[in-house]
Amino acid sequence: MKDRQSQIIDIIHREVKPALGCTEPIAVALAVAKAVEIITENCPCICPEGWRLGAAFSIDVAVSGNILKNGMGVGIPGTGMVGLPVAAALGAVCGDSARGLEVLAGLDAAAVARAKELVAGGRVRISVAPTERLLYVKATVSVDGRAEASAEVDPHAYAVIEDDHDRIVETSFADHILMSSESGAAAVEHNADDDGLTVREILDFTETVPFEKISFILDDRSLNLALAQEGLKGDYGLRVGKAIRENQAEVFGDDFMSYAMGMTAAASDARMAGSTLPAMSNSGSGNQGITVSMPVIAYAMRYGVDDERLARALVLSNLVAIHIKSYLGKLSALCGCVVASTGSACGIVWLQGGGYEQICAAIKNMTGNITGMVCDGAKVGCAMKVASGVSCAVQSAVLAMRGTCIPSTDGIIDDDIEKTIRNLGAIGSAGMKAADRMILDIMLCK
């Protein structure tokens, strides 16, 4: 049996990983890519090398409402287009399921052109699946004109993703089930929670785990800082981060809060508008990965924090977000920046010398401030919400370090930090279900 430190490190590896593009359309691309690979494996005689680029695919994708909501308006890397259809087409033409959330890392101009042809030709159909699951994708792929090559084989396959963006739970070829998680044959062991973490344990782990065991978390800086720099250099999305940075002297002030807001929003600008650079995600979301890490990285850059302290702060911020997210689920009506910026507030507190009491105060300050911010889909406007979340994170950290904490007499705040987190989770999951349905209805009727 693994020791507890190793278990927590496994949680980080499971929930903090690179993702190219918004993870909802990427989940669609991943399911489609897996279905096409199944056809390739089972029909080698009619699927020669390079066949996918010219194949007449028919692609049917059924998704949960939350996948549809988060995939309708977000940019797809390298395409200049938004939405699930082109993501599905790219998954068929060039996707590699072995890459997980970086399934589209191999796309090139020819693949993009062919994917656009499939979409324009009506070869991709997206529908809402009759499921109660918040995260669900079923991608069914057939290949027109291939069945004639073999009277015994009708090349069609499907792959199903549930609960996690890269968790394939069932596959089928020619109406025969190849793998089903219900039979215990799932390729990936899935844990629906955070294995019983608490804020105190997260802090103890942060301060005692050997640096060499967590140094990998510095990849967070490499990926998300590159996205921030790309967002500042280019004209992505609403250019929120660039506007903040270019107006620091006259409007926002040349202080750490504005610096952190600008850098974090710039990374979100680039990612939401289709940059081909990957983000380091948290709990299945690139924007959450950006928001949980960039304010901490910005603090380290601004104040000369060494790599070990930065790594420990990033571990703390990521684990706090994972812990809170475990009560919400991967997708909800609550904007993920609420959770992620709460994590970054904790990381900033710790870098400023704060301990358990100050970290709990920062969480309570965040919970009493921006709980209720809704998720109305992934899109370029997310950068504005990210900037707001970072602003709240810095405020909450500053107040916590001054001994200021929203009291338990206020709203959903409890003296017990774990009860406070559970209250936040209950609001975002059960309490906002009706809001989630209404948001999707409004988006579909525009």
C-alpha positions in Angstrom: 0.0 0.0 0.0 1.3 3.5 -0.9 2.3 5.9 1.8 0.1 9.0 2.1 2.6 11.3 0.5 2.7 9.1 -2.6 -1.1 9.0 -2.7 -1.3 12.8 -2.7 1.3 13.0 -5.4 -0.8 10.6 -7.4 -3.8 12.9 -7.0 -1.8 15.8 -8.4 -0.6 13.7 -11.4 -4.2 12.7 -12.0 -5.7 16.1 -11.8 -2.9 18.4 -13.0 -1.8 17.7 -16.6 -1.3 19.4 -19.9 -4.4 20.1 -22.1 -4.4 21.5 -25.6 -7.5 23.5 -26.2 -10.7 23.8 -24.1 -11.2 20.4 -22.5 -14.9 20.0 -23.4 -14.3 20.0 -27.2 -11.1 18.2 -26.6 -13.1 15.4 -24.9 -15.2 15.2 -28.0 -12.1 15.0 -30.2 -10.7 12.3 -27.9 -13.8 10.1 -28.2 -13.9 10.5 -31.9 -10.2 9.8 -32.3 -10.6 6.6 -30.2 -13.5 5.4 -32.4 -11.5 6.0 -35.6 -8.5 4.2 -34.1 -10.8 1.2 -33.4 -11.8 1.1 -37.0 -8.2 1.3 -38.1 -7.2 -1.6 -35.8 -10.0 -3.8 -36.9 -9.9 -3.1 -40.6 -6.2 -2.9 -41.6 -6.9 -4.1 -45.1 -9.2 -1.2 -45.9 -7.4 1.4 -43.7 -4.0 1.9 -45.2 -1.4 4.4 -43.9 -2.6 8.0 -44.0 -6.2 7.0 -44.9 -7.8 9.3 -42.4 -6.9 12.5 -44.2 -9.1 11.5 -47.2 -11.7 9.3 -45.5 -15.5 10.1 -45.9 -16.3 10.0 -42.2 -19.8 10.2 -40.8 -19.5 11.4 -37.2 -22.4 11.5 -34.7 -21.6 12.8 -31.2 -24.1 12.8 -28.3 -23.0 15.0 -25.4 -24.3 16.1 -22.0 -25.8 19.6 -21.8 -22.7 20.8 -19.9 -20.3 19.6 -22.6 -22.5 21.4 -25.2 -22.6 24.6 -23.1 -18.8 24.7 -22.7 -18.1 23.7 -26.3 -20.4 26.0 -28.3 -18.4 29.3 -28.3 -14.8 28.4 -27.5 -12.0 28.5 -30.1 -10.5 25.3 -31.4 -6.7 25.4 -31.6 -5.3 26.2 -35.0 -8.6 26.4 -36.8 -9.9 30.0 -36.4 -13.3 28.3 -35.7 -15.4 27.7 -32.6 -17.6 24.8 -31.5 -17.8 21.0 -31.2 -18.2 20.1 -34.9 -14.7 21.1 -36.0 -13.2 19.5 -32.8 -15.0 16.2 -33.7 -13.8 16.4 -37.3 -10.2 17.0 -36.2 -10.4 14.1 -33.8 -11.3 11.9 -36.8 -8.7 13.3 -39.2 -5.6 13.6 -37.0 -6.4 12.9 -33.3 -4.2 10.6 -31.3 -6.0 9.2 -28.2 -2.8 8.1 -26.6 -2.0 11.9 -26.1 -5.1 12.2 -23.8 -6.0 15.9 -23.4 -3.4 16.8 -26.0 -5.2 14.6 -28.6 -4.9 17.3 -31.2 -1.2 18.0 -30.7 -0.4 16.6 -34.2 -2.7 18.8 -36.2 -1.4 20.6 -39.3 -2.8 22.7 -42.1 -3.9 19.7 -44.2 -5.8 18.2 -41.2 -7.5 21.5 -40.5 -8.5 21.9 -44.1 -10.0 18.4 -44.2 -11.8 18.9 -40.9 -13.4 22.1 -42.2 -14.5 20.2 -45.4 -16.2 17.5 -43.2 -18.0 20.1 -41.2 -19.1 22.1 -44.3 -20.3 18.9 -45.9 -22.6 18.1 -43.0 -20.5 15.0 -42.0 -20.6 15.9 -38.3 -23.7 15.9 -36.2 -23.9 17.0 -32.5 -26.9 16.2 -30.3 -27.8 16.3 -26.6 -27.6 12.9 -25.0 -30.4 11.7 -22.8 -28.2 11.4 -19.7 -28.1 12.8 -16.2 -24.3 12.8 -16.2 -22.8 16.3 -16.3 -19.8 15.1 -18.3 -20.7 12.6 -21.1 -19.6 12.1 -24.7 -20.5 9.3 -27.0 -18.8 9.5 -30.4 -20.0 7.1 -33.2 -18.0 7.0 -36.4 -18.6 5.2 -39.7 -16.8 5.4 -42.9 -18.8 5.7 -46.1 -17.6 3.7 -49.1 -15.4 1.3 -47.0 -18.0 -1.4 -46.4 -17.8 -2.6 -50.0 -14.2 -3.7 -49.5 -15.3 -6.4 -47.2 -18.7 -8.1 -47.2 -18.2 -9.2 -43.6 -17.2 -5.9 -42.1 -19.3 -2.7 -41.7 -16.7 -0.3 -40.3 -18.3 1.7 -37.5 -17.3 2.1 -33.9 -18.0 4.2 -30.9 -16.3 5.4 -27.8 -17.9 6.8 -24.6 -16.3 9.2 -22.1 -17.8 9.8 -18.7 -17.1 11.9 -15.6 -13.5 12.9 -16.5 -12.6 14.5 -19.8 -10.1 11.8 -20.7 -11.9 8.8 -19.1 -13.0 6.4 -21.9 -15.4 3.9 -20.2 -16.7 2.0 -23.2 -15.8 1.1 -26.8 -17.5 -0.9 -29.5 -16.7 -2.1 -33.0 -19.4 -3.3 -35.4 -22.0 -3.5 -32.6 -19.7 -5.7 -30.4 -18.6 -4.2 -27.1 -14.8 -4.2 -26.8 -14.4 -2.6 -23.4 -16.7 -1.5 -20.6 -15.8 -0.1 -17.3 -18.7 -1.9 -15.7 -17.0 -5.2 -16.4 -13.8 -4.0 -14.7 -11.9 -3.7 -17.9 -11.6 0.1 -17.9 -8.2 1.2 -19.0 -8.1 4.0 -16.4 -8.9 3.6 -12.7 -11.2 6.5 -11.8 -11.5 8.1 -8.4 -14.5 10.4 -8.1 -13.2 12.3 -5.0 -10.0 13.7 -3.6 -9.2 10.7 -1.4 -10.3 12.4 1.8 -8.0 15.5 1.7 -8.5 18.3 4.2 -7.0 21.8 4.1 -4.8 21.0 7.1 -3.4 17.9 5.5 -2.8 19.8 2.3 -0.8 22.4 4.2 1.2 19.7 6.1 2.0 17.9 2.8 3.0 21.2 1.2 5.5 22.0 3.9 7.0 18.5 4.5 7.1 16.7 1.2 10.7 16.5 -0.2 11.1 19.0 -3.0 12.4 16.4 -5.5 9.1 14.6 -5.3 7.1 17.7 -6.3 9.6 19.5 -8.6 7.5 18.3 -11.6 4.9 20.9 -10.7 7.2 23.6 -12.1 6.0 22.4 -15.5 2.9 24.5 -14.5 5.0 27.6 -14.8 6.5 26.5 -18.1 3.2 25.9 -19.8 0.9 28.6 -18.3 3.5 31.3 -18.4 4.1 30.6 -22.1 0.4 31.0 -22.7 0.4 34.3 -20.8 3.2 35.6 -22.9 1.5 34.5 -26.0 -1.7 36.3 -25.0 0.3 39.5 -24.3 2.1 39.2 -27.7 -0.9 38.4 -29.9 -4.4 39.8 -30.3 -6.4 36.9 -28.9 -10.0 37.0 -27.9 -11.0 40.2 -26.0 -7.4 41.0 -25.3 -8.3 41.4 -21.6 -4.8 40.7 -20.2 -3.2 43.0 -22.8 -5.6 45.8 -21.9 -4.8 45.5 -18.2 -1.0 45.4 -18.7 -1.0 48.3 -21.2 -3.1 50.5 -18.9 -1.4 49.8 -15.6 0.1 53.2 -15.4 -3.0 55.3 -16.1 -5.9 53.0 -14.9 -5.0 49.9 -12.9 -1.9 50.9 -11.1 1.6 49.4 -11.3 1.0 47.0 -8.4 1.0 43.2 -7.9 -2.8 42.8 -8.2 -2.8 44.4 -11.7 0.2 42.4 -12.7 -1.3 39.1 -11.6 -4.7 40.0 -13.2 -3.1 40.9 -16.5 -0.8 37.9 -16.8 -3.6 35.4 -15.8 -6.2 37.0 -18.1 -3.7 37.0 -21.0 -3.2 33.3 -20.7 -7.0 32.8 -20.7 -7.3 35.1 -23.7 -4.9 33.0 -25.7 -6.4 29.7 -24.7 -10.0 30.6 -25.2 -9.3 32.1 -28.7 -7.6 28.9 -30.0 -3.9 29.2 -29.3 -2.0 26.0 -30.2 -0.1 26.1 -26.9 -1.2 23.7 -24.2 -2.3 24.8 -20.7 -1.5 22.9 -17.5 -5.0 22.0 -16.4 -6.5 21.5 -13.0 -9.5 19.1 -12.4 -10.1 18.8 -16.2 -10.0 22.5 -17.0 -7.3 24.5 -18.6 -8.8 27.9 -17.5 -8.9 26.5 -13.9 -5.3 25.4 -14.3 -4.3 28.9 -15.5 -6.2 30.7 -12.7 -4.9 28.4 -9.9 -1.3 28.9 -10.9 -0.6 32.2 -12.8 -1.3 34.5 -9.8 1.2 32.4 -7.7 3.7 32.4 -10.6 3.2 36.1 -11.0 4.0 36.6 -7.3 7.1 34.5 -7.6 8.3 36.5 -10.6 7.5 39.9 -9.0 9.2 39.1 -5.7 12.0 36.8 -6.6 10.7 33.5 -5.1 13.0 30.6 -5.6 11.9 27.4 -7.4 11.4 25.3 -4.3 9.1 27.8 -2.6 7.2 28.3 -5.8 6.8 24.6 -6.3 5.4 24.2 -2.8 3.0 27.1 -3.3 1.8 25.6 -6.6 1.2 22.3 -4.9 -0.8 24.0 -2.2 -2.9 26.1 -4.6 -3.6 23.1 -6.9 -4.5 20.8 -4.1 -6.9 23.3 -2.5 -8.7 23.7 -5.9 -8.8 19.9 -6.3 -10.2 19.5 -2.8 -13.0 22.1 -3.4 -13.7 20.8 -6.8 -14.3 17.3 -5.4 -17.6 18.6 -3.9 -18.7 20.2 -7.2 -17.9 17.7 -9.9 -15.9 18.4 -13.0 -18.7 20.5 -14.6 -21.3 22.7 -12.8 -23.2 25.9 -13.1 -20.6 27.5 -10.8 -17.8 29.2 -12.7 -14.6 27.3 -12.2 -12.6 30.5 -11.6 -14.3 30.7 -8.2 -12.6 27.4 -7.1 -9.3 28.0 -8.9 -8.8 31.6 -7.7 -9.5 30.3 -4.1 -6.6 28.0 -4.6 -4.3 30.8 -5.8 -5.3 33.0 -2.9 -4.0 30.2 -0.6 -0.8 30.0 -2.5 -0.2 33.7 -2.2 -1.0 33.6 1.5 1.6 30.9 2.0 4.2 32.7 0.0 3.7 35.7 2.2 4.4 33.6 5.3 0.8 32.8 6.2 -0.1 29.5 8.0 -3.2 27.4 8.5 -5.4 30.1 10.1 -4.6 32.6 7.3 -5.2 30.1 4.6 -8.6 29.2 6.1 -9.4 32.9 6.3 -8.5 33.3 2.6 -10.8 30.5 1.6 -13.7 31.9 3.7 -13.1 35.4 2.3 -13.3 34.0 -1.3 -16.3 31.9 -0.5 -18.2 34.9 1.0 -17.2 37.0 -2.0 -17.7 35.4 -5.4 -19.7 32.3 -4.7 -22.5 32.3 -7.2 -20.6 33.4 -10.3 -22.2 31.4 -13.0 -20.7 29.4 -15.8 -22.3 30.3 -19.1 -20.1 28.3 -21.3 -16.4 28.5 -22.3 -15.7 31.5 -24.6 -13.4 34.4 -24.9 -15.3 36.3 -22.2 -14.0 33.9 -19.6 -10.8 36.0 -19.5 -12.8 38.8 -17.8 -14.1 36.3 -15.2 -10.6 35.1 -14.6 -9.4 38.7 -14.1 -12.2 39.2 -11.5 -11.3 36.0 -9.8 -7.6 37.0 -9.5 -8.6 40.4 -8.1 -10.7 38.7 -5.4 -7.9 36.3 -4.7 -5.4 39.0 -4.0 -7.9 40.9 -1.9 -8.7 37.8 0.1 -5.1 37.0 0.7 -4.3 40.6 1.8 -7.2 40.6 4.3 -6.3 37.2 5.6 -2.7 38.3 6.3 -4.2 41.2 8.2 -6.3 38.9 10.4 -9.5 39.7 8.6 -11.9 36.8 7.9 -15.6 36.8 7.1 -17.3 35.4 10.2 -19.5 32.4 10.5 -22.5 34.6 11.0 -22.3 35.6 7.3 -24.1 33.5 4.7 -22.7 30.1 4.0 -19.5 30.6 6.0 -18.9 28.1 8.9 -16.3 28.1 11.7 -15.2 24.7 10.3 -13.3 25.3 7.1 -14.3 21.8 5.8 -18.0 22.6 6.3 -17.5 25.9 4.5 -16.1 24.1 1.5 -18.9 21.6 1.6 -21.4 24.4 1.7 -19.8 26.0 -1.4 -19.9 22.6 -3.1 -23.6 22.1 -2.3 -24.5 25.6 -3.7 -22.6 24.9 -6.9 -23.8 21.4 -7.5 -27.3 20.8 -6.2 -28.3 24.4 -5.5 -27.6 25.7 -9.0 -29.0 22.9 -11.1 -32.0 24.9 -12.2 -29.7 27.8 -13.2 -27.6 25.4 -15.2 -30.6 24.2 -17.2 -31.8 27.8 -17.7 -28.4 29.0 -18.9 -28.2 26.2 -21.5 -31.8 26.9 -22.7 -30.9 30.6 -23.2 -27.8 29.7 -25.1 -29.6 27.2 -27.4 -32.4 29.7 -28.1 -30.2 32.7 -29.2 
